[in-house]
Amino acid sequence: MKKAGFITLYVLLTTVFLSGCATLIKSEKDTLPQGPIEPQANLKLSDVPVPVGFRLIPKDSYSFESAGIRVALLKYQGKANPDQLVNFFKEQMMMYNWNLLNAIEYGERMLNFDRDNETCIVNLTPKGNNAVIITISIGPKAQKIPKKSEKPLK
């Protein structure tokens, strides 16, 4: 009788334990935001959008502005689908008068933008488990150097 009670208790505890572990596994639907990605207020660069849910990594970031020239490298960490982030930046940067120059996608994604006197490079680096590091680099455009005369020398 004791043996039958022990087996029943063992089966019951095993069932409870295994069913409890099943709820610990999160699906991708639980971890990624649903619907379109929305911008949040960016206190460092008001004209460069950052998706909601991404936090600044202060120890890896800096910004400098003087006499109308800005230089910045800002890193943010959060969770999102990298392809949705590419679309987010393509759409949102246009709203701030940034022009997309090119996009390179090879695991990491890199988008190059420019406007008037500045360039902006956005790197999206997947880190596994839907985590993504966004690196935003801003700097002045190189000044155009006038071409030398192409007249032959005499």
C-alpha positions as CSV (number, residue, x, y, z in Angstrom):
1,M,0.0,0.0,0.0
2,K,2.8,2.4,0.8
3,K,4.4,1.6,-2.5
4,A,1.2,2.5,-4.4
5,G,0.8,5.7,-2.5
6,F,4.4,6.6,-3.2
7,I,4.0,6.0,-6.9
8,T,0.8,8.0,-7.0
9,L,2.5,10.9,-5.2
10,Y,5.5,10.7,-7.5
11,V,3.3,10.8,-10.7
12,L,1.3,13.7,-9.2
13,L,4.4,15.8,-8.3
14,T,6.0,15.1,-11.7
15,T,2.9,16.2,-13.5
16,V,2.7,19.4,-11.5
17,F,6.4,20.1,-12.0
18,L,6.4,19.6,-15.7
19,S,3.2,21.6,-16.3
20,G,4.7,24.4,-14.2
21,C,7.9,24.5,-16.3
22,A,5.9,24.8,-19.5
23,T,4.7,28.2,-18.5
24,L,8.3,29.4,-18.0
25,I,9.0,29.2,-21.7
26,K,8.0,32.5,-23.4
27,S,7.1,32.6,-27.0
28,E,8.4,35.2,-29.4
29,K,4.9,36.8,-29.5
30,D,5.3,37.5,-25.7
31,T,8.6,39.3,-26.0
32,L,8.2,41.4,-29.1
33,P,5.9,44.4,-29.3
34,Q,2.9,43.9,-31.5
35,G,2.0,46.3,-34.3
36,P,4.1,49.1,-35.7
37,I,7.1,50.4,-33.8
38,E,6.5,53.9,-32.3
39,P,9.1,56.7,-31.7
40,Q,9.9,57.9,-28.2
41,A,11.2,61.3,-27.1
42,N,15.0,61.5,-27.6
43,L,16.5,64.0,-25.3
44,K,20.0,63.8,-26.8
45,L,19.1,64.3,-30.5
46,S,15.6,65.7,-30.9
47,D,15.7,65.2,-34.7
48,V,16.7,61.5,-34.7
49,P,13.9,59.1,-33.7
50,V,14.4,56.2,-31.2
51,P,11.9,53.4,-30.9
52,V,9.8,53.1,-27.8
53,G,11.3,50.5,-25.4
54,F,14.9,51.2,-26.2
55,R,17.1,52.5,-23.4
56,L,20.2,54.6,-23.8
57,I,23.5,52.9,-22.8
58,P,25.3,55.9,-21.2
59,K,28.7,54.3,-20.7
60,D,28.9,53.6,-24.5
61,S,27.4,57.0,-25.6
62,Y,28.6,60.6,-26.0
63,S,27.4,63.7,-27.8
64,F,29.0,67.1,-28.4
65,E,27.7,70.3,-30.0
66,S,29.5,73.6,-30.6
67,A,28.9,76.4,-33.1
68,G,26.1,74.5,-34.9
69,I,28.3,71.3,-35.4
70,R,27.1,68.1,-33.7
71,V,29.0,64.9,-33.2
72,A,27.4,62.0,-31.4
73,L,27.6,58.3,-30.9
74,L,24.5,57.0,-29.0
75,K,23.9,53.4,-28.2
76,Y,20.5,52.0,-27.2
77,Q,19.4,48.5,-26.2
78,G,15.9,47.0,-26.5
79,K,13.9,44.2,-28.1
80,A,12.4,44.3,-31.5
81,N,12.4,42.6,-34.9
82,P,15.4,44.0,-36.8
83,D,13.4,44.2,-40.1
84,Q,10.7,46.2,-38.4
85,L,13.4,48.5,-37.0
86,V,14.8,49.1,-40.6
87,N,11.3,50.1,-41.7
88,F,10.9,52.3,-38.6
89,F,14.1,54.3,-39.4
90,K,13.3,54.5,-43.2
91,E,9.9,56.0,-42.4
92,Q,10.7,58.1,-39.3
93,M,13.9,59.7,-40.6
94,M,12.1,61.1,-43.6
95,M,9.8,63.0,-41.2
96,Y,12.9,64.8,-39.8
97,N,14.2,65.7,-43.3
98,W,16.9,63.0,-43.4
99,N,17.5,61.4,-46.9
100,L,18.3,57.7,-47.1
101,L,21.5,57.2,-49.0
102,N,21.8,53.5,-48.8
103,A,21.0,50.5,-46.6
104,I,23.2,47.4,-46.1
105,E,21.7,44.3,-44.6
106,Y,23.9,41.3,-43.8
107,G,22.9,40.1,-40.3
108,E,23.7,43.5,-39.0
109,R,21.9,46.4,-40.7
110,M,23.4,49.7,-41.5
111,L,21.4,52.7,-42.8
112,N,23.2,55.9,-44.1
113,F,21.3,59.2,-44.1
114,D,22.2,62.8,-44.8
115,R,20.8,66.3,-44.9
116,D,22.2,69.8,-45.3
117,N,25.5,69.7,-43.4
118,E,25.2,66.4,-41.5
119,T,25.4,62.6,-41.9
120,C,23.7,60.0,-39.7
121,I,24.6,56.3,-39.7
122,V,22.2,53.9,-37.9
123,N,23.6,50.4,-37.1
124,L,21.2,47.7,-35.9
125,T,23.1,44.8,-34.2
126,P,21.1,41.7,-33.2
127,K,22.2,40.2,-29.9
128,G,20.0,37.1,-29.7
129,N,16.7,36.5,-28.0
130,N,15.3,39.4,-30.0
131,A,17.7,41.9,-28.3
132,V,19.0,44.6,-30.6
133,I,21.7,47.3,-30.1
134,I,21.0,50.5,-32.0
135,T,24.0,52.7,-32.6
136,I,23.3,56.2,-34.0
137,S,26.3,58.2,-35.2
138,I,26.0,61.8,-36.3
139,G,28.7,64.1,-37.7
140,P,29.3,66.9,-40.1
141,K,29.4,66.3,-43.8
142,A,32.8,66.7,-45.4
143,Q,33.2,70.0,-47.2
144,K,33.4,69.8,-51.0
145,I,36.9,70.6,-52.2
146,P,36.9,72.5,-55.5
147,K,38.5,70.5,-58.3
148,K,41.8,71.7,-59.7
149,S,41.8,73.0,-63.2
150,E,42.2,70.2,-65.7
151,K,44.0,72.4,-68.2
152,P,47.3,70.9,-69.3
153,L,50.4,72.5,-68.0
154,K,52.6,74.4,-70.5
